[in-house]
């Protein structure tokens, strides 16, 4: 949930999600439509689909227990290198080395203040050298909190990173169109594609293209002239 989404937006949804789906097994069993219903408001709905598929894999391959190995975690849908290392640090207190936006902010602020286009490969050795190997979980909590504080006090130092990307405007974007389409399909089991196009206040071609992409990603299914959550 925290990927590309601020903590304040996640907190309420996290509590609701955990209350609705208290176990990995319950996520694996739940219809995607039910998961998306709770997910509404967080955006980037592919994460919800990846979460369900990952839960299914954890149940089928690991008996419902999250694996503690980097390679096993990276084999799960939606889990890349950074997320896998973060899970090992926070869930299992393993001294793994990783960078996310707040960690990046700390090291750029203190070591690269006068430079631009800084790559993560320059920061990773510093993260490794300063890591508290005995209690990495607490260390990373503190480091990320510190980075969040620096962003409030200074112009975001992460803008000097070669990996910094400014998020495009939401209004009128494909992200907004996709969200509106999925919200409509969450509310009704299936909808005629023609009715869906009329009910959504965007260009018909934009709706069609986004429906096509949602189907390709496995979020939406078509059955004749009807569409539904996959």
Secondary structure, 3 states (H helix, E strand, C coil): CCCCCCHHHHHHHHHHHHHHCCCHHHHHHCCHHHHHHHHCCCCCCHHHHHHHHHHHHHHHHHCCCCCCCHHHHHCCCCCCHHHHHHHHHHHHCCCCCCCCHHHHHHHHHHHCCCCCCECHHHHHHHHHHHCCCCCHHHHHHHHHHHHHHHHHHCCCHHHHECCCCCCCCCCCCHHHHHHHHHHHHHHCCCEEHHHHHHHCCCCHHHHHHHHHHHHHHCCEEEECCEEEEC
